[in-house]
Amino acid sequence: AAVVAGLRELAFIEELGEPRILWPDGLEVPLRLRRPVACIAWQDTYFSVAVDWSTGVPRGVILEGPWPSLPNVGARYLPVIDRLESVPSSVWLEDRAQLDALAIADSMWQSLDDGDYEGLGRIVIDARKARQTSPQEPGTRIELENHRVVLFGRSPAQDAPGELPVNRKWESIQKGLGELRAGRDWESLDVRWERPVMVLRGTAEGE
């Protein structure tokens, strides 16, 4: 019971099964680990973050173990969803902008493959204006390497009538990555519309 209680306190464990005693001196505890999809940064330290669905409402949980450099899962660098002014005081994310950015990161994990992540490189998701999205305000900004930016609009965590389905946005991003692989270098990609707006490097107008 003490071992199981201790395991339940570890944020990186999502679910514990029924423990089984292995005589004479063993214990088997089936478990499932959380999957990190994003990270937060404090000074030069990173903390990976997973999505918790135990209450039916998505919440962000900070996993144990700081990283001295940007964490990755396989070929995927975890997107940074916030840069903190102080070390986290709780394992739970409370800020709405953080949760909006986390919802985008979770959607990204499910929608893109390893090759797409490699094309994106290191990512910062700035969702501070996600809930202010309008035709004039692009809302969430996904900042990429080489001074590229994707204008994403609202977060999947928002119930916004008229918002382009999130899977269509990721399809537009995949097409944008295809353009980069074909040698068409862009600096801005607005995926909020049926027809995404791309601004090529060194030009003032989209196409």
C-alpha positions in Angstrom: 0.0 0.0 0.0 2.9 2.4 0.8 4.5 1.7 -2.6 1.3 2.3 -4.5 0.6 5.5 -2.5 4.1 6.8 -3.4 3.5 6.0 -7.1 0.3 7.9 -7.1 2.1 11.0 -6.1 4.3 11.0 -9.2 2.9 13.3 -11.9 4.4 11.3 -14.8 2.2 8.3 -13.9 -1.2 8.5 -15.6 -2.9 5.4 -14.3 -2.1 2.5 -11.9 -3.5 -1.0 -12.1 -4.1 -3.5 -9.4 -0.8 -4.4 -7.7 0.3 -8.0 -7.4 2.6 -9.5 -4.8 5.4 -11.6 -6.2 6.6 -13.9 -3.5 8.9 -13.9 -1.7 10.0 -10.2 -2.0 8.6 -8.6 -5.2 5.7 -6.4 -6.2 4.3 -5.9 -9.7 2.3 -2.7 -10.4 0.9 -2.2 -13.9 0.9 1.4 -14.9 0.6 3.8 -17.8 2.9 6.8 -18.2 1.7 10.3 -19.3 2.8 11.4 -22.8 4.4 14.9 -22.8 3.3 17.1 -25.7 4.8 20.5 -24.8 7.1 22.2 -22.3 7.5 25.3 -20.3 10.7 27.2 -19.7 12.2 28.9 -16.7 15.6 30.6 -17.3 17.7 27.9 -18.9 15.5 25.0 -17.6 12.6 23.2 -19.3 9.8 21.2 -17.8 7.7 18.8 -20.0 3.9 19.0 -19.8 1.2 16.4 -20.5 -2.5 16.7 -20.9 -4.6 15.2 -18.1 -8.2 14.0 -19.0 -9.1 12.4 -15.6 -11.8 15.0 -14.9 -13.3 15.1 -18.4 -11.8 18.5 -18.9 -8.3 18.8 -20.4 -5.8 20.1 -17.8 -2.0 20.6 -18.0 0.3 18.6 -15.7 4.0 19.4 -15.3 6.0 16.2 -15.2 8.9 15.6 -12.8 12.5 16.1 -13.9 13.8 19.4 -15.3 15.7 19.4 -18.6 18.8 21.5 -19.2 17.9 21.8 -22.9 14.8 21.7 -25.0 13.2 18.3 -24.4 12.3 15.9 -27.2 10.4 12.7 -27.6 12.1 10.8 -30.4 12.5 13.1 -33.3 10.0 15.6 -32.0 11.1 18.7 -30.1 8.4 19.7 -27.6 6.9 23.1 -28.3 7.4 25.8 -25.7 4.1 27.1 -24.5 5.3 29.6 -21.9 8.4 31.2 -20.4 8.0 31.6 -16.7 9.3 34.3 -14.4 9.7 31.9 -11.5 10.0 28.2 -11.0 6.7 26.4 -11.2 5.0 26.1 -7.7 2.4 23.5 -8.7 2.2 20.5 -11.1 -1.0 21.9 -12.6 -1.2 24.6 -15.3 -3.8 27.2 -14.4 -3.3 30.1 -16.9 -5.8 30.1 -19.7 -3.2 31.1 -22.3 -1.1 28.1 -21.2 -4.0 25.7 -21.6 -4.9 27.1 -25.0 -1.4 26.6 -26.2 -1.3 23.1 -24.7 -4.5 22.2 -26.5 -2.8 23.3 -29.8 0.4 21.3 -28.9 -1.8 18.2 -28.1 -3.6 18.6 -31.4 -0.2 19.0 -33.2 1.0 15.8 -31.7 -2.0 13.9 -33.0 -2.1 15.5 -36.5 1.6 15.7 -37.6 4.2 13.0 -38.1 7.9 12.9 -37.2 8.8 14.3 -40.6 6.5 17.3 -40.1 8.0 18.0 -36.7 11.5 17.9 -38.2 10.4 20.4 -40.8 9.0 22.7 -38.1 12.1 22.5 -36.0 12.0 24.2 -32.6 8.6 25.7 -31.8 7.1 28.4 -29.5 3.3 28.6 -29.2 2.1 32.0 -28.1 -1.6 31.7 -27.3 -2.0 34.9 -25.2 -4.3 36.4 -27.8 -6.1 33.2 -28.8 -9.4 34.3 -27.4 -9.1 37.7 -29.0 -9.0 36.3 -32.6 -10.7 38.4 -35.2 -10.2 39.2 -38.9 -7.7 41.8 -37.8 -6.2 39.9 -34.8 -4.5 36.6 -35.9 -4.8 35.1 -32.4 -2.3 32.3 -31.7 1.2 32.6 -33.2 3.3 29.5 -33.7 6.8 30.8 -34.0 9.2 28.6 -35.9 12.9 28.6 -36.7 14.4 31.0 -39.2 12.0 33.7 -38.2 8.9 32.0 -39.6 5.5 32.3 -38.0 2.2 30.4 -38.4 -1.0 32.4 -37.6 -3.3 29.8 -36.1 -6.3 31.7 -34.8 -8.2 30.2 -31.9 -7.2 27.2 -29.8 -9.1 23.8 -30.1 -9.9 24.3 -26.4 -12.3 27.1 -27.4 -15.8 26.5 -28.7 -15.9 29.1 -31.4 -18.7 29.0 -34.1 -17.3 29.6 -37.6 -13.7 28.7 -36.7 -12.0 26.6 -39.4 -11.7 23.0 -38.2 -8.4 22.4 -36.6 -7.6 19.4 -38.9 -7.9 21.8 -41.9 -5.3 24.1 -40.2 -2.8 21.3 -39.8 -3.4 20.3 -43.4 -2.5 23.8 -44.5 0.6 23.7 -42.3 1.7 20.4 -43.9 1.2 22.0 -47.4 3.4 24.9 -46.1 6.1 22.5 -45.1 5.9 21.0 -48.6 6.5 24.4 -50.1 9.6 24.8 -47.9 10.9 21.4 -49.1 10.3 22.5 -52.7 12.5 25.6 -52.1 9.7 28.2 -51.7 10.8 30.0 -48.5 8.0 31.7 -46.6 8.1 33.9 -43.5 4.4 33.9 -42.6 1.6 31.4 -43.1 -2.0 32.3 -42.1 -4.0 29.1 -41.7 -7.2 30.6 -40.4 -8.9 30.6 -43.8 -10.1 28.1 -46.3 -7.3 29.2 -48.5 -4.3 29.9 -46.3 -2.3 33.1 -46.9 1.4 32.6 -47.4 3.9 35.5 -47.4 7.1 34.5 -49.2 10.5 35.6 -47.8 11.2 39.2 -48.9 7.7 40.0 -50.2 5.0 42.2 -48.7 1.9 40.4 -50.0 0.5 36.9 -49.6 -0.6 34.6 -52.3 
